[in-house]
Amino acid sequence: MSNRDSTETDAHDAADVPIEVSLDAEDEGPPVESNTRIDILVETETYPTARLDDGRYVAWWFTADAPEPDDPAASEWVTAPTRFLAAGTLHELWENPRALDSLAAQG
């Protein structure tokens, strides 16, 4: 099941930040640039992040021992303009399972 929720940036509203959340995606992992992985600490959790081919950043999984983003086990990603925003958003979703379930239900 591929479930994507994205917010698009409105040219008239600079406060909007484009963030894409992918849950249980069966398609390929995001196209990351090689050798760009950096693990980001958010509160007490470490999230792997990498730069995408298009210049955005992606965070996935919830430990530093995470598989690579193209591994079939890595099926939940957050894509954002910065690696810190991607990791922070993923952290908030893991900390609030209702929000994660809500996104999945909107599918």
Secondary structure as GFF3:
##gff-version 3
##sequence-region A 1 107
A	DSSP	beta_strand	3	6	.	.	.	ID=ss1
A	DSSP	beta_strand	20	23	.	.	.	ID=ss2
A	DSSP	beta_strand	38	42	.	.	.	ID=ss3
A	DSSP	beta_strand	45	51	.	.	.	ID=ss4
A	DSSP	beta_strand	57	60	.	.	.	ID=ss5
A	DSSP	beta_strand	77	80	.	.	.	ID=ss6
A	DSSP	alpha_helix	83	95	.	.	.	ID=ss7
A	DSSP	alpha_helix	97	106	.	.	.	ID=ss8
###
